[in-house]
Amino acid sequence: MGFAQHAVKSLKVNRALLKKRKKYSELRKSYLKLSGDTHVAFKDISEFEKKRIRDKIIEQSYQDYLKELKIYGLSLLLTFAIIGILIWVILT
């Protein structure tokens, strides 16, 4: 009896959700209305500011590169250490 009541209840909920659905044509009209005029405004900055931002991005990229190299080096060193320890344990 419990399963049948649950099934009837879920059918009622699903019917209520179907009534709230919009048709494709309505969705398309609202989408076209919203996406019609898209204007992006950029802030005007001087050449000096552009160069300063560019230099900051290059510096950050270089710092990220060094950090990545350190992580790779440390993981490579750790891998060789583990392999060395395993070989030493097996051979002794």
C-alpha positions as CSV (number, residue, x, y, z in Angstrom):
1,M,0.0,0.0,0.0
2,G,2.9,2.4,0.8
3,F,4.3,2.1,-2.7
4,A,1.0,2.9,-4.4
5,Q,0.6,6.1,-2.3
6,H,4.1,7.2,-3.1
7,A,3.5,6.6,-6.8
8,V,0.3,8.7,-6.8
9,K,1.9,11.5,-4.9
10,S,4.9,11.7,-7.3
11,L,2.5,11.7,-10.3
12,K,0.6,14.7,-8.8
13,V,3.9,16.5,-8.2
14,N,5.1,15.8,-11.8
15,R,1.8,17.0,-13.3
16,A,2.1,20.2,-11.3
17,L,5.6,20.7,-12.6
18,L,4.5,20.1,-16.2
19,K,1.9,22.8,-15.9
20,K,4.6,25.3,-15.0
21,R,6.8,24.5,-18.0
22,K,7.1,27.2,-20.7
23,K,6.8,26.4,-24.3
24,Y,9.8,26.5,-26.6
25,S,8.5,29.5,-28.6
26,E,8.1,31.5,-25.4
27,L,11.6,30.6,-24.2
28,R,13.0,31.5,-27.6
29,K,11.3,34.9,-27.6
30,S,12.5,35.8,-24.1
31,Y,16.0,34.6,-25.0
32,L,16.1,36.8,-28.2
33,K,14.8,39.7,-26.3
34,L,17.5,39.4,-23.6
35,S,20.4,38.8,-25.9
36,G,19.5,41.4,-28.5
37,D,21.7,44.4,-27.5
38,T,24.9,43.4,-25.8
39,H,27.3,46.3,-25.3
40,V,30.6,45.8,-23.5
41,A,32.3,48.9,-22.2
42,F,36.0,48.8,-21.4
43,K,37.8,51.3,-19.3
44,D,40.2,53.5,-21.1
45,I,43.7,53.3,-19.6
46,S,47.0,54.8,-20.6
47,E,49.8,53.0,-22.3
48,F,51.8,53.2,-19.1
49,E,49.1,51.4,-17.2
50,K,48.9,48.8,-20.0
51,K,52.6,48.2,-19.7
52,R,52.5,48.0,-15.9
53,I,49.7,45.4,-16.1
54,R,51.6,43.5,-18.7
55,D,54.7,43.4,-16.6
56,K,52.8,42.3,-13.6
57,I,51.2,39.4,-15.6
58,I,54.7,38.4,-16.9
59,E,56.2,38.5,-13.4
60,Q,53.3,36.4,-12.0
61,S,53.7,33.9,-14.8
62,Y,57.4,33.6,-14.1
63,Q,56.8,33.1,-10.4
64,D,54.2,30.4,-11.2
65,Y,56.7,28.7,-13.5
66,L,59.4,28.7,-10.8
67,K,56.9,27.3,-8.3
68,E,56.0,24.5,-10.7
69,L,59.6,23.7,-11.4
70,K,60.3,23.4,-7.6
71,I,57.3,21.0,-7.2
72,Y,58.5,18.9,-10.1
73,G,62.0,18.7,-8.8
74,L,60.9,17.8,-5.3
75,S,58.5,15.1,-6.6
76,L,61.3,13.7,-8.8
77,L,63.7,13.7,-5.9
78,L,61.2,12.0,-3.7
79,T,60.4,9.4,-6.3
80,F,64.1,8.6,-6.7
81,A,64.5,8.4,-2.9
82,I,61.6,5.9,-2.6
83,I,62.9,3.8,-5.4
84,G,66.4,3.9,-3.9
85,I,65.1,2.8,-0.5
86,L,63.1,0.0,-2.0
87,I,66.1,-1.3,-4.0
88,W,68.3,-1.1,-0.9
89,V,65.7,-3.0,1.2
90,I,65.4,-5.7,-1.5
91,L,69.1,-6.2,-2.0
92,T,70.0,-6.3,1.7
